[in-house]
Amino acid sequence: MSKETWLYIYEGAPRSYEEERRSVYIGIGQSMGRVFEPHNPDAERLRDTEGTLIRQTVEPFSSREDALKAEAIAIHVASLMGLDPIYDAEDEDELFYDAEDEDELFEKNDKPLTNISGT
């Protein structure tokens, strides 16, 4: 049975007009408490910085696989928005797929939907 998994984001606040890219950390966890548990040092520093916004999905994804897809997409979108994503190097293989693996990432029957409000 697949375990429910939440997606969460630490979004760094702008520090000055000269700052080029704000940091963002996007992660997943099997409980909402994961947000405040130990992470890599860069993510913890961002989380604990004054003004950082912490966001979580209200409803969990039905499986870790679905949450991983959402996490990879969120990191990609954050990059396109000009943010500077922080991610664990050990998670790199799960987050970023080779072109030949892309067909395995999305199944033929997947619907082109998002759970982001307003899209």
All heavy atoms as an XYZ file, in Angstrom:
959
protein
N       0.832     -1.182      0.000
C       0.000      0.000      0.000
C       0.885      1.258      0.000
O       1.845      1.354      0.739
C      -0.898     -0.019      1.230
C      -1.773      1.192      1.346
S      -2.839      1.002      2.797
C      -3.683      2.520      2.697
N       0.552      2.206     -0.822
C       1.299      3.458     -0.896
C       0.995      4.324      0.314
O      -0.124      4.338      0.811
C       0.916      4.222     -2.165
O       1.317      3.497     -3.294
N       2.003      5.037      0.757
C       1.826      5.910      1.911
C       1.528      7.331      1.453
O       2.107      7.817      0.486
C       3.086      5.906      2.769
C       3.331      4.591      3.454
C       4.459      4.710      4.433
C       4.612      3.397      5.167
N       5.628      3.452      6.196
N       0.615      7.978      2.202
C       0.335      9.373      1.929
C       1.607     10.189      2.149
O       2.380      9.926      3.061
C      -0.755      9.890      2.867
C      -2.094      9.240      2.643
C      -3.130      9.761      3.619
O      -2.773     10.190      4.741
O      -4.310      9.745      3.253
N       1.807     11.203      1.303
C       3.011     12.026      1.378
C       2.640     13.480      1.104
O       1.895     13.764      0.170
C       4.051     11.545      0.346
O       4.292     10.148      0.544
C       5.355     12.281      0.489
N       3.168     14.390      1.934
C       2.917     15.814      1.787
C       4.091     16.484      1.091
O       5.227     16.047      1.210
C       2.731     16.468      3.162
C       1.380     16.280      3.753
C       0.331     17.171      3.718
C       0.894     15.155      4.481
N      -0.746     16.651      4.377
C      -0.434     15.415      4.854
C       1.458     13.933      4.857
C      -1.200     14.519      5.581
C       0.691     13.033      5.576
C      -0.623     13.332      5.923
N       3.807     17.559      0.399
C       4.827     18.395     -0.213
C       4.908     19.683      0.606
O       3.883     20.195      1.051
C       4.445     18.739     -1.654
C       5.441     19.636     -2.375
C       6.085     18.881     -3.517
C       4.775     20.885     -2.893
N       6.108     20.181      0.839
C       6.274     21.434      1.571
C       7.374     22.270      0.930
O       8.233     21.754      0.220
C       6.565     21.179      3.060
C       7.803     20.355      3.307
C       9.033     20.964      3.519
C       7.750     18.961      3.315
C      10.167     20.206      3.740
C       8.879     18.203      3.537
C      10.082     18.831      3.752
O      11.212     18.090      3.970
N       7.307     23.572      1.184
C       8.227     24.529      0.566
C       8.690     25.536      1.615
O       7.880     26.052      2.378
C       7.535     25.290     -0.592
C       7.057     24.307     -1.663
C       8.462     26.344     -1.187
C       6.194     24.947     -2.731
N       9.989     25.806      1.633
C      10.542     26.943      2.376
C      10.871     27.989      1.323
O      11.716     27.755      0.461
C      11.839     26.612      3.108
C      11.820     25.422      4.028
C      12.977     24.679      4.226
C      10.682     25.035      4.722
C      13.010     23.598      5.082
C      10.698     23.943      5.580
C      11.868     23.232      5.760
O      11.896     22.155      6.597
N      10.225     29.120      1.399
C      10.451     30.168      0.404
C      11.120     31.364      1.074
O      10.521     32.013      1.938
C       9.123     30.590     -0.224
C       9.267     31.562     -1.353
C       7.936     31.912     -1.992
O       6.965     31.163     -1.827
O       7.881     32.959     -2.652
N      12.352     31.645      0.693
C      13.109     32.737      1.281
C      12.515     34.088      0.938
O      12.054     34.319     -0.176
N      12.518     34.975      1.911
C      12.028     36.338      1.702
C      13.097     37.156      0.992
O      14.289     36.916      1.178
C      11.691     36.972      3.044
N      12.683     38.127      0.177
C      13.669     39.006     -0.457
C      14.433     39.776      0.623
O      13.842     40.265      1.569
C      12.844     39.953     -1.316
C      11.434     39.523     -1.200
C      11.328     38.475     -0.167
N      15.733     39.831      0.507
C      16.567     40.512      1.504
C      16.911     41.941      1.075
O      17.100     42.799      1.891
C      17.858     39.725      1.746
C      17.605     38.349      2.267
C      17.185     38.428      3.719
N      16.611     37.152      4.111
C      15.533     37.025      4.853
N      14.902     38.055      5.304
N      15.064     35.847      5.158
N      17.030     42.168     -0.222
C      17.361     43.511     -0.709
C      17.038     43.574     -2.195
O      16.808     42.556     -2.844
C      18.844     43.814     -0.486
O      19.635     42.994     -1.317
N      17.041     44.776     -2.727
C      16.783     44.937     -4.160
C      17.921     44.383     -5.009
O      17.737     44.020     -6.162
C      16.549     46.410     -4.508
C      15.256     46.950     -3.959
C      15.256     47.875     -2.932
C      14.042     46.512     -4.457
C      14.069     48.371     -2.414
C      12.848     46.989     -3.951
C      12.865     47.925     -2.930
O      11.684     48.386     -2.425
N      19.107     44.315     -4.417
C      20.270     43.822     -5.147
C      20.318     42.289     -5.225
O      21.049     41.738     -6.028
C      21.577     44.320     -4.502
C      21.781     45.808     -4.610
C      21.063     46.572     -3.500
O      20.973     46.050     -2.364
O      20.571     47.671     -3.782
N      19.538     41.632     -4.375
C      19.568     40.170     -4.347
C      19.074     39.625     -5.681
O      17.992     39.984     -6.146
C      18.681     39.656     -3.208
C      18.747     38.162     -3.035
C      17.899     37.697     -1.851
O      16.713     38.038     -1.807
O      18.453     36.993     -1.007
N      19.883     38.780     -6.271
C      19.548     38.275     -7.599
C      18.498     37.159     -7.567
O      17.540     37.192     -8.301
C      20.810     37.788     -8.309
C      21.744     38.922     -8.658
C      22.934     38.436     -9.437
O      22.849     37.381    -10.094
O      23.968     39.118     -9.390
N      18.720     36.158     -6.711
C      17.804     35.012     -6.682
C      17.499     34.636     -5.241
O      18.396     34.464     -4.439
C      18.434     33.819     -7.391
C      18.636     34.042     -8.877
C      19.371     32.889     -9.494
N      18.626     31.654     -9.357
C      18.323     30.832    -10.340
N      18.723     31.112    -11.544
N      17.660     29.728    -10.132
N      16.215     34.487     -4.927
C      15.821     34.037     -3.600
C      15.920     32.521     -3.536
O      15.629     31.825     -4.504
C      14.383     34.452     -3.297
C      14.240     35.942     -3.096
C      12.843     36.298     -2.707
N      11.921     35.858     -3.753
C      10.636     35.602     -3.552
N      10.111     35.720     -2.377
N       9.872     35.223     -4.542
N      16.287     32.014     -2.385
C      16.388     30.567     -2.193
C      15.020     29.967     -1.922
O      14.133     30.608     -1.355
C      17.304     30.252     -1.017
O      18.618     30.647     -1.302
N      14.874     28.715     -2.331
C      13.654     27.958     -2.061
C      14.061     26.502     -1.855
O      14.973     26.005     -2.509
C      12.632     28.103     -3.216
C      13.151     27.536     -4.512
C      11.294     27.495     -2.860
N      13.426     25.859     -0.884
C      13.650     24.430     -0.655
C      12.306     23.745     -0.805
O      11.307     24.170     -0.211
C      14.212     24.170      0.741
C      14.402     22.700      1.035
C      15.518     22.021      0.570
C      13.449     21.978      1.749
C      15.693     20.670      0.819
C      13.616     20.629      2.010
C      14.736     19.978      1.538
O      14.900     18.644      1.777
N      12.256     22.696     -1.580
C      11.023     21.950     -1.824
C      11.278     20.512     -1.415
O      12.232     19.893     -1.878
C      10.613     22.048     -3.313
C      10.409     23.524     -3.685
C       9.370     21.214     -3.581
C      10.439     23.822     -5.141
N      10.445     19.998     -0.531
C      10.642     18.644     -0.043
C       9.325     17.906      0.125
O       8.252     18.484     -0.019
N       9.433     16.622      0.412
C       8.256     15.803      0.676
C       8.482     15.045      1.975
O       9.615     14.824      2.394
C       7.942     14.827     -0.478
C       9.095     13.848     -0.704
C       7.603     15.587     -1.756
C       8.774     12.729     -1.688
N       7.384     14.662      2.616
C       7.489     13.906      3.856
C       6.224     13.116      4.123
O       5.148     13.453      3.623
N       6.351     12.073      4.920
C       5.211     11.210      5.219
C       4.358     11.741      6.359
O       3.368     11.119      6.728
C       5.687      9.796      5.501
C       6.246      9.131      4.256
C       6.697      7.713      4.512
O       6.690      7.239      5.644
N       7.096      7.039      3.462
N       4.752     12.891      6.920
C       3.920     13.544      7.931
C       4.105     15.045      7.796
O       5.126     15.512      7.279
C       4.310     13.095      9.340
O       5.529     13.700      9.719
N       3.142     15.792      8.278
C       3.246     17.248      8.211
C       4.348     17.743      9.150
O       4.894     18.821      8.968
C       1.912     17.889      8.521
C       0.880     17.592      7.427
S      -0.709     18.344      7.724
C      -0.424     19.964      7.070
N       4.715     16.950     10.145
C       5.773     17.311     11.065
C       7.153     17.311     10.432
O       8.099     17.878     10.988
N       7.291     16.680      9.273
C       8.595     16.600      8.585
C       9.184     17.988      8.337
O      10.392     18.159      8.321
C       8.436     15.839      7.261
C       9.687     15.814      6.396
C      10.788     14.992      7.053
N      11.981     14.978      6.228
C      13.141     15.503      6.606
N      13.273     16.060      7.778
N      14.185     15.456      5.806
N       8.323     18.978      8.177
C       8.759     20.334      7.894
C       9.762     20.830      8.934
O      10.707     21.534      8.603
C       7.536     21.283      7.853
C       7.958     22.727      7.785
C       6.656     20.930      6.678
N       9.577     20.447     10.194
C      10.396     20.983     11.270
C      11.458     20.000     11.764
O      12.146     20.263     12.740
C       9.504     21.444     12.419
C       8.556     22.522     11.976
C       7.231     22.238     11.714
C       9.016     23.812     11.756
C       6.368     23.224     11.269
C       8.162     24.802     11.310
C       6.823     24.517     11.061
N      11.612     18.878     11.083
C      12.637     17.900     11.437
C      13.967     18.268     10.768
O      14.007     19.119      9.884
C      12.181     16.499     11.008
C      10.990     16.006     11.807
C      10.459     14.664     11.316
O      10.989     14.108     10.334
O       9.486     14.192     11.911
N      15.076     17.622     11.175
C      16.390     17.942     10.589
C      16.422     17.743      9.067
O      15.791     16.832      8.533
C      17.324     16.954     11.282
C      16.648     16.614     12.560
C      15.177     16.647     12.258
N      17.153     18.646      8.404
C      17.362     18.622      6.957
C      18.841     18.854      6.696
O      19.639     18.919      7.616
C      16.558     19.745      6.287
C      15.094     19.515      6.230
N      14.280     19.631      7.333
C      14.284     19.174      5.213
C      13.037     19.372      6.994
N      13.007     19.098      5.700
N      19.163     19.050      5.425
C      20.540     19.434      5.124
C      20.763     20.854      5.659
O      19.810     21.615      5.846
C      20.845     19.276      3.633
C      20.196     20.343      2.774
O      20.414     21.531      2.969
N      19.409     19.921      1.799
N      22.002     21.226      5.938
C      22.286     22.530      6.571
C      21.738     23.740      5.808
O      21.255     24.689      6.424
C      23.808     22.573      6.640
C      24.233     21.145      6.609
C      23.215     20.427      5.772
N      21.788     23.715      4.479
C      21.289     24.849      3.699
C      19.778     25.002      3.856
O      19.269     26.114      3.985
C      21.641     24.692      2.220
C      23.129     24.827      1.955
O      23.809     25.516      2.743
O      23.606     24.244      0.973
N      19.060     23.894      3.854
C      17.604     23.937      4.019
C      17.236     24.402      5.425
O      16.309     25.202      5.600
C      16.999     22.570      3.730
N      17.943     23.914      6.434
C      17.662     24.330      7.806
C      17.933     25.822      7.993
O      17.156     26.518      8.656
C      18.502     23.519      8.791
C      18.017     22.100      8.937
C      18.796     21.317      9.995
O      19.583     21.925     10.760
O      18.601     20.106     10.059
N      19.010     26.313      7.414
C      19.341     27.735      7.506
C      18.222     28.569      6.885
O      17.793     29.577      7.462
C      20.675     27.997      6.812
C      21.280     29.346      7.085
C      22.679     29.511      6.479
N      23.578     28.414      6.832
C      24.020     27.476      5.986
N      23.649     27.492      4.721
N      24.828     26.527      6.382
N      17.736     28.156      5.723
C      16.651     28.871      5.056
C      15.384     28.819      5.906
O      14.733     29.831      6.126
C      16.396     28.280      3.670
C      15.228     28.891      2.893
C      15.452     30.386      2.651
C      15.040     28.150      1.576
N      15.026     27.633      6.390
C      13.811     27.462      7.204
C      13.839     28.359      8.436
O      12.826     28.944      8.814
C      13.668     26.007      7.632
C      12.449     25.732      8.510
C      12.503     24.378      9.159
N      13.652     24.310     10.059
C      14.268     23.182     10.392
N      13.865     22.035      9.923
N      15.308     23.205     11.208
N      15.003     28.476      9.062
C      15.122     29.202     10.322
C      15.382     30.699     10.155
O      15.440     31.428     11.141
C      16.226     28.570     11.177
C      15.908     27.124     11.541
O      14.721     26.741     11.512
O      16.853     26.369     11.837
N      15.514     31.161      8.915
C      15.758     32.581      8.652
C      14.460     33.368      8.794
O      13.412     32.950      8.301
C      16.330     32.778      7.234
O      17.559     32.056      7.132
C      16.569     34.242      6.919
N      14.558     34.508      9.471
C      13.384     35.358      9.647
C      12.796     35.754      8.292
O      13.532     36.110      7.367
C      13.770     36.618     10.418
C      12.598     37.509     10.721
C      12.984     38.744     11.512
O      14.089     38.765     12.096
O      12.184     39.680     11.536
N      11.493     35.664      8.169
C      10.803     36.044      6.941
C      10.576     34.916      5.952
O       9.855     35.087      4.977
N      11.172     33.746      6.202
C      10.962     32.608      5.306
C       9.524     32.125      5.427
O       9.012     31.928      6.533
C      11.926     31.458      5.636
O      13.261     31.879      5.342
C      11.606     30.204      4.820
N       8.873     31.952      4.292
C       7.517     31.399      4.268
C       7.606     29.883      4.207
O       8.407     29.339      3.455
C       6.749     31.904      3.050
C       6.501     33.407      2.977
C       5.851     33.753      1.642
C       5.621     33.855      4.127
N       6.786     29.211      5.004
C       6.718     27.755      4.969
C       5.331     27.390      4.483
O       4.326     27.778      5.078
C       6.998     27.132      6.349
C       8.413     27.515      6.813
C       6.825     25.615      6.286
C       8.745     27.056      8.218
N       5.279     26.649      3.384
C       3.998     26.264      2.782
C       3.924     24.737      2.727
O       4.937     24.079      2.522
C       3.874     26.829      1.372
C       4.051     28.330      1.301
C       4.080     28.792     -0.154
N       4.453     30.169     -0.304
C       3.625     31.197     -0.236
N       2.345     30.981     -0.010
N       4.058     32.422     -0.405
N       2.714     24.203      2.900
C       2.490     22.758      2.805
C       1.206     22.502      2.033
O       0.287     23.323      2.063
C       2.308     22.130      4.191
C       3.545     22.053      5.012
C       3.259     21.402      6.350
O       2.646     22.018      7.200
N       3.698     20.182      6.524
N       1.153     21.345      1.384
C      -0.105     20.954      0.771
C      -1.103     20.673      1.880
O      -0.747     20.171      2.948
C       0.059     19.703     -0.120
O       0.704     18.677      0.627
C       0.874     20.009     -1.363
N      -2.361     21.011      1.660
C      -3.414     20.782      2.655
C      -3.783     19.309      2.676
O      -3.960     18.711      3.726
C      -4.646     21.654      2.343
C      -5.778     21.358      3.310
C      -4.267     23.128      2.402
N      -3.865     18.727      1.515
C      -4.178     17.303      1.387
C      -2.912     16.567      0.944
O      -2.158     17.081      0.120
C      -5.274     17.082      0.340
C      -6.606     17.702      0.700
C      -7.272     16.994      1.864
O      -7.114     15.757      1.996
O      -7.949     17.679      2.655
N      -2.686     15.375      1.449
C      -1.493     14.627      1.027
C      -1.672     14.037     -0.370
O      -2.791     13.848     -0.838
C      -1.404     13.506      2.062
C      -2.822     13.280      2.465
C      -3.478     14.634      2.437
N      -0.555     13.771     -1.017
C      -0.588     12.989     -2.252
C      -0.858     11.548     -1.849
O      -0.515     11.123     -0.747
C       0.751     13.098     -2.998
C       0.963     14.451     -3.602
C       1.558     15.475     -2.875
C       0.549     14.721     -4.897
C       1.746     16.732     -3.413
C       0.731     15.972     -5.458
C       1.331     16.981     -4.706
N      -1.457     10.781     -2.712
C      -1.840      9.413     -2.367
C      -0.660      8.453     -2.346
O      -0.771      7.357     -1.810
C      -2.909      8.907     -3.331
O      -2.416      8.930     -4.652
N       0.469      8.866     -2.912
C       1.642      7.985     -2.920
C       2.920      8.816     -2.957
O       2.920      9.984     -3.356
C       1.608      7.064     -4.143
O       1.819      7.810     -5.333
N       4.006      8.192     -2.554
C       5.317      8.847     -2.614
C       5.683      9.148     -4.066
O       6.266     10.195     -4.364
C       6.375      7.952     -1.968
C       7.778      8.540     -2.033
C       8.795      7.726     -1.247
N      10.145      8.186     -1.457
C      10.679      9.261     -0.896
N       9.960      9.977     -0.065
N      11.927      9.623     -1.151
N       5.339      8.253     -4.969
C       5.659      8.449     -6.385
C       5.009      9.718     -6.920
O       5.646     10.500     -7.631
C       5.234      7.233     -7.210
C       6.025      5.976     -6.924
C       5.606      5.257     -5.628
O       4.462      5.466     -5.148
O       6.430      4.522     -5.073
N       3.726      9.940     -6.582
C       3.047     11.159     -7.026
C       3.680     12.397     -6.400
O       3.833     13.430     -7.053
C       1.561     11.105     -6.689
C       0.790     10.141     -7.579
O       1.343      9.697     -8.605
O      -0.370      9.838     -7.248
N       4.048     12.306     -5.120
C       4.687     13.434     -4.448
C       6.055     13.738     -5.067
O       6.428     14.908     -5.206
C       4.814     13.151     -2.957
N       6.805     12.700     -5.439
C       8.097     12.908     -6.098
C       7.934     13.624     -7.437
O       8.730     14.489     -7.794
C       8.823     11.580     -6.303
C       9.547     11.025     -5.087
C       9.986      9.584     -5.343
C      10.742     11.895     -4.733
N       6.898     13.270     -8.175
C       6.625     13.956     -9.435
C       6.354     15.434     -9.178
O       6.898     16.309     -9.853
C       5.415     13.339    -10.140
C       5.631     11.967    -10.699
C       4.334     11.452    -11.297
C       4.393      9.984    -11.636
N       3.107      9.492    -12.174
N       5.503     15.704     -8.185
C       5.159     17.089     -7.858
C       6.392     17.859     -7.382
O       6.570     19.029     -7.731
C       4.065     17.121     -6.797
N       7.243     17.210     -6.596
C       8.454     17.852     -6.101
C       9.375     18.221     -7.265
O       9.887     19.346     -7.330
C       9.172     16.917     -5.125
C      10.437     17.491     -4.540
C      11.148     16.515     -3.615
O      10.972     15.286     -3.759
O      11.894     16.987     -2.747
N       9.582     17.302     -8.184
C      10.450     17.574     -9.338
C       9.891     18.710    -10.184
O      10.636     19.594    -10.632
C      10.619     16.308    -10.172
N       8.586     18.712    -10.385
C       7.954     19.778    -11.169
C       8.088     21.111    -10.449
O       8.401     22.137    -11.057
C       6.480     19.436    -11.463
C       6.414     18.246    -12.432
C       5.729     20.642    -12.010
C       5.045     17.622    -12.557
N       7.871     21.114     -9.132
C       7.973     22.353     -8.352
C       9.394     22.926     -8.400
O       9.573     24.138     -8.508
C       7.539     22.106     -6.908
N      10.395     22.070     -8.328
C      11.781     22.528     -8.420
C      12.049     23.139     -9.797
O      12.663     24.195     -9.923
C      12.765     21.377     -8.123
C      12.693     21.015     -6.635
C      14.191     21.742     -8.525
C      13.426     19.756     -6.261
N      11.537     22.492    -10.831
C      11.710     22.999    -12.190
C      11.025     24.358    -12.347
O      11.621     25.310    -12.875
C      11.152     21.988    -13.194
C      11.319     22.403    -14.608
N      12.537     22.408    -15.250
C      10.414     22.845    -15.515
C      12.381     22.834    -16.486
N      11.100     23.110    -16.674
N       9.792     24.469    -11.875
C       9.053     25.725    -11.982
C       9.746     26.823    -11.173
O       9.845     27.964    -11.625
C       7.582     25.529    -11.537
C       6.867     26.871    -11.393
C       6.843     24.644    -12.532
N      10.231     26.489     -9.980
C      10.952     27.474     -9.167
C      12.167     28.008     -9.924
O      12.440     29.217     -9.896
C      11.370     26.854     -7.836
N      12.878     27.136    -10.608
C      14.035     27.565    -11.415
C      13.602     28.510    -12.523
O      14.251     29.525    -12.777
C      14.747     26.360    -12.018
O      15.302     25.567    -11.021
N      12.497     28.173    -13.185
C      11.995     29.016    -14.266
C      11.538     30.378    -13.752
O      11.592     31.374    -14.471
C      10.835     28.323    -14.989
C      11.192     27.067    -15.774
C       9.938     26.405    -16.317
C      12.165     27.384    -16.901
N      11.081     30.428    -12.489
C      10.636     31.680    -11.880
C      11.792     32.546    -11.400
O      11.583     33.646    -10.892
C       9.711     31.377    -10.689
C       8.386     30.797    -11.074
S       7.413     30.314     -9.616
C       7.407     31.805     -8.653
N      13.013     32.040    -11.511
C      14.162     32.806    -11.090
C      14.556     32.581     -9.647
O      15.366     33.320     -9.098
N      13.967     31.569     -8.993
C      14.351     31.224     -7.632
C      15.556     30.291     -7.669
O      15.878     29.723     -8.714
C      13.183     30.569     -6.893
C      11.933     31.431     -6.743
C      10.796     30.621     -6.136
C      12.216     32.666     -5.913
N      16.223     30.123     -6.551
C      17.409     29.283     -6.455
C      17.087     28.056     -5.602
O      17.193     28.113     -4.383
C      18.554     30.085     -5.840
C      19.873     29.350     -5.869
O      19.998     28.371     -6.634
O      20.779     29.752     -5.124
N      16.669     26.945     -6.219
C      16.267     25.761     -5.448
C      17.439     25.102     -4.719
O      18.528     24.967     -5.262
C      15.710     24.805     -6.497
C      15.472     25.628     -7.705
C      16.444     26.762     -7.640
N      17.173     24.720     -3.480
C      18.115     23.941     -2.671
C      17.577     22.518     -2.670
O      16.391     22.303     -2.434
C      18.156     24.455     -1.223
C      18.633     25.901     -1.176
C      19.026     23.563     -0.350
C      18.433     26.550      0.194
N      18.420     21.533     -2.931
C      17.975     20.144     -2.830
C      19.129     19.297     -2.353
O      20.296     19.663     -2.479
C      17.405     19.615     -4.148
C      18.355     19.698     -5.310
C      19.223     18.649     -5.600
C      18.399     20.814     -6.126
C      20.104     18.716     -6.654
C      19.275     20.893     -7.189
C      20.127     19.847     -7.444
O      21.005     19.921     -8.484
N      18.794     18.162     -1.766
C      19.807     17.246     -1.261
C      20.444     16.515     -2.421
O      19.741     15.965     -3.278
C      19.184     16.207     -0.316
C      18.650     16.841      0.948
O      19.263     17.818      1.409
O      17.640     16.363      1.476
N      21.773     16.475     -2.464
C      22.479     15.777     -3.535
C      22.098     14.305     -3.571
O      22.010     13.710     -4.640
C      23.986     15.931     -3.367
N      21.811     13.704     -2.419
C      21.454     12.284     -2.396
C      20.075     12.028     -3.012
O      19.772     10.923     -3.417
C      21.505     11.741     -0.970
C      20.537     12.416     -0.025
C      20.841     12.125      1.432
O      22.018     12.081      1.795
O      19.878     11.953      2.176
N      19.249     13.062     -3.108
C      17.926     12.927     -3.724
C      17.956     13.170     -5.222
O      16.957     13.001     -5.900
C      16.935     13.917     -3.101
C      16.661     13.621     -1.655
O      16.879     12.469     -1.235
O      16.220     14.543     -0.938
N      19.096     13.571     -5.743
C      19.194     13.972     -7.140
C      18.709     12.877     -8.097
O      18.017     13.162     -9.063
C      20.637     14.356     -7.451
C      20.786     15.152     -8.701
C      22.164     15.774     -8.802
O      22.958     15.705     -7.863
O      22.429     16.319     -9.879
N      19.051     11.628     -7.827
C      18.637     10.543     -8.722
C      17.124     10.370     -8.743
O      16.549     10.020     -9.767
C      19.295      9.218     -8.312
C      20.789      9.209     -8.597
O      21.240     10.022     -9.434
O      21.499      8.406     -7.973
N      16.457     10.619     -7.608
C      15.001     10.495     -7.562
C      14.316     11.689     -8.213
O      13.225     11.560     -8.745
C      14.516     10.405     -6.112
C      14.681      9.046     -5.484
C      14.002      8.982     -4.139
O      14.516      9.603     -3.196
O      12.957      8.313     -4.047
N      14.942     12.860     -8.167
C      14.305     14.076     -8.644
C      14.490     14.321    -10.130
O      13.597     14.829    -10.793
C      14.857     15.290     -7.892
C      14.467     15.400     -6.440
C      15.224     16.546     -5.788
C      12.974     15.614     -6.308
N      15.659     14.008    -10.648
C      15.967     14.349    -12.023
C      16.141     13.078    -12.846
O      16.943     12.220    -12.520
C      17.237     15.204    -12.084
C      17.120     16.429    -11.226
C      17.824     16.536    -10.046
C      16.272     17.460    -11.586
C      17.708     17.662     -9.242
C      16.149     18.586    -10.793
C      16.861     18.688     -9.623
N      15.387     13.000    -13.931
C      15.364     11.796    -14.749
C      16.040     12.045    -16.088
O      15.959     13.135    -16.633
C      13.909     11.361    -14.999
C      13.189     10.992    -13.739
C      12.514     11.946    -12.998
C      13.192      9.685    -13.277
C      11.856     11.606    -11.826
C      12.536      9.332    -12.109
C      11.874     10.297    -11.397
O      11.227      9.967    -10.235
N      16.670     11.013    -16.609
C      17.200     11.082    -17.962
C      16.036     11.083    -18.941
O      14.946     10.615    -18.636
C      18.083      9.862    -18.263
C      19.346      9.863    -17.411
O      19.797     10.955    -17.021
O      19.863      8.758    -17.140
N      16.267     11.573    -20.152
C      15.209     11.637    -21.155
C      14.593     10.265    -21.405
O      13.397     10.141    -21.603
C      15.754     12.219    -22.454
N      15.397      9.211    -21.369
C      14.848      7.884    -21.623
C      13.961      7.398    -20.483
O      13.107      6.548    -20.672
C      15.969      6.881    -21.888
C      16.958      6.767    -20.739
C      18.258      6.117    -21.161
O      18.791      6.478    -22.216
O      18.721      5.238    -20.429
N      14.138      7.957    -19.278
C      13.304      7.573    -18.134
C      12.002      8.362    -18.077
O      11.113      8.036    -17.305
C      14.044      7.790    -16.816
C      15.244      6.882    -16.677
O      15.223      5.779    -17.230
O      16.191      7.304    -16.015
N      11.868      9.408    -18.892
C      10.707     10.282    -18.816
C       9.412      9.531    -19.096
O       8.386      9.796    -18.476
C      10.869     11.439    -19.796
C       9.864     12.536    -19.587
C      10.185     13.741    -20.428
O      11.363     14.131    -20.501
O       9.247     14.280    -21.016
N       9.429      8.570    -20.016
C       8.224      7.801    -20.318
C       7.756      7.009    -19.113
O       6.563      6.807    -18.923
C       8.463      6.857    -21.503
C       8.646      7.620    -22.809
O       8.149      8.761    -22.890
O       9.287      7.076    -23.721
N       8.695      6.560    -18.274
C       8.333      5.819    -17.076
C       7.786      6.734    -15.995
O       7.012      6.317    -15.150
C       9.547      5.068    -16.534
C      10.059      4.004    -17.476
C      11.361      3.395    -16.998
O      11.706      3.572    -15.813
O      12.029      2.743    -17.802
N       8.178      8.006    -16.008
C       7.746      8.945    -14.983
C       6.251      9.221    -15.075
O       5.551      9.222    -14.078
C       8.530     10.256    -15.127
C       8.196     11.366    -14.139
C       8.458     10.904    -12.709
C       9.008     12.602    -14.446
N       5.751      9.441    -16.272
C       4.335      9.721    -16.466
C       3.703      8.576    -17.243
O       4.153      8.210    -18.310
C       4.149     11.036    -17.220
C       4.669     12.208    -16.454
C       5.893     12.769    -16.751
C       3.943     12.743    -15.405
C       6.390     13.831    -16.030
C       4.432     13.816    -14.674
C       5.651     14.362    -14.989
N       2.667      8.027    -16.671
C       1.991      6.908    -17.301
C       1.067      7.395    -18.414
O       0.649      8.550    -18.433
C       1.203      6.133    -16.246
C       2.106      5.526    -15.189
C       1.325      4.835    -14.086
O       0.130      4.557    -14.279
O       1.924      4.580    -13.041
N       0.713      6.509    -19.314
C      -0.135      6.869    -20.447
C      -1.489      7.418    -20.004
O      -2.050      8.279    -20.644
C      -0.355      5.647    -21.347
C       0.892      5.190    -22.053
C       0.624      3.955    -22.865
C       1.922      3.407    -23.439
N       1.726      2.158    -24.150
N      -2.019      6.921    -18.897
C      -3.355      7.321    -18.452
C      -3.343      8.508    -17.496
O      -4.383      8.895    -16.982
C      -4.061      6.140    -17.787
C      -4.284      5.007    -18.759
O      -4.475      5.240    -19.948
N      -4.255      3.783    -18.280
N      -2.176      9.090    -17.238
C      -2.112     10.263    -16.365
C      -2.882     11.410    -17.000
O      -2.790     11.661    -18.195
C      -0.664     10.715    -16.136
C       0.040      9.870    -15.098
O      -0.634      9.062    -14.431
O       1.263     10.016    -14.956
N      -3.646     12.133    -16.171
C      -4.404     13.276    -16.656
C      -3.565     14.542    -16.478
O      -2.874     14.683    -15.475
C      -5.710     13.403    -15.875
C      -6.619     12.216    -16.098
C      -7.870     12.345    -15.279
C      -8.704     11.089    -15.495
N      -9.845     11.038    -14.620
N      -3.631     15.453    -17.430
C      -2.842     16.684    -17.346
C      -3.505     17.678    -16.379
O      -4.024     18.707    -16.793
C      -2.824     17.198    -18.783
C      -4.096     16.690    -19.355
C      -4.355     15.358    -18.692
N      -3.507     17.369    -15.095
C      -4.139     18.210    -14.088
C      -3.148     18.633    -13.039
O      -2.103     18.017    -12.859
C      -5.279     17.446    -13.378
C      -6.420     16.959    -14.249
C      -7.377     16.145    -13.431
C      -7.146     18.123    -14.900
N      -3.478     19.656    -12.304
C      -2.653     20.115    -11.192
C      -3.544     20.307     -9.981
O      -4.727     20.551    -10.123
C      -1.913     21.414    -11.546
O      -1.194     21.837    -10.402
C      -2.855     22.509    -11.973
N      -2.986     20.202     -8.785
C      -3.786     20.474     -7.593
C      -3.517     21.875     -7.066
O      -3.849     22.187     -5.937
C      -3.515     19.410     -6.508
C      -2.141     19.522     -5.903
O      -1.263     20.181     -6.447
N      -1.935     18.879     -4.778
N      -2.953     22.722     -7.893
C      -2.682     24.105     -7.498
C      -3.912     24.940     -7.814
O      -4.387     24.969     -8.937
C      -1.443     24.656     -8.230
C      -0.210     23.821     -7.878
C      -1.237     26.128     -7.888
C       1.004     24.169     -8.676
N      -4.418     25.600     -6.813
C      -5.625     26.395     -6.953
C      -5.411     27.543     -7.939
O      -4.372     28.184     -7.943
C      -6.000     26.951     -5.581
O      -7.243     27.566     -5.643
N      -6.393     27.771     -8.766
C      -6.345     28.893     -9.699
C      -5.689     28.606    -11.018
O      -5.456     29.506    -11.804
N      -5.369     27.327    -11.311
C      -4.748     27.021    -12.598
C      -5.663     26.183    -13.445
O      -6.598     25.592    -12.997
C      -3.430     26.267    -12.420
O      -3.651     25.086    -11.667
C      -2.407     27.141    -11.732
